[in-house]
Each structure stands twice: as C-alpha cells, then as structure tokens.
C-alpha cells in the first residue's frame, strides 16, 4: 500500500464527501429537514405513494450534541500530513 497515495485519497474524500455547507450547518450525521422533505416527496412521487413526514424518516435525538459533531472552523482545518 502506498501510504502517501492513501492519505491523498482520504483527503479528497473528506473535502468532497464530508466537508460542504450543509455539514457545516447541521454537523456530521445531521440532515437539513427541508432538503430531506423535498427528497422524500420526490421519491414518493416517483413511486406514487404518500411521502412520510420527516420525523418518521430521521430522528436526530440519538446523535451527540451539535457541538460534538461540528466541523472545525475552516481556518483551523489543516490538510493531512
């Protein structure tokens, strides 16, 4: 295994899959209820069923507090070394 290549792959994954505006707002593991509702309605429409309410799809009560799931401020983020 090429350690440097794997580190670069992880850095790319972090930057493109985990660090974006929604995660900065709702924290890791959280969801934007408005966006989730829109997605549920889209899927339900395609399946010709009624969309379930957001609270039946996602319950954030099992998650740690937002402070523990929040990303560090952008200025404090450093690339993997």
Helices and strands as residue ranges (DSSP letters): H 3-13, I 14-18, H 21-26, H 33-47, H 54-57, G 60-62, H 66-69, G 74-76
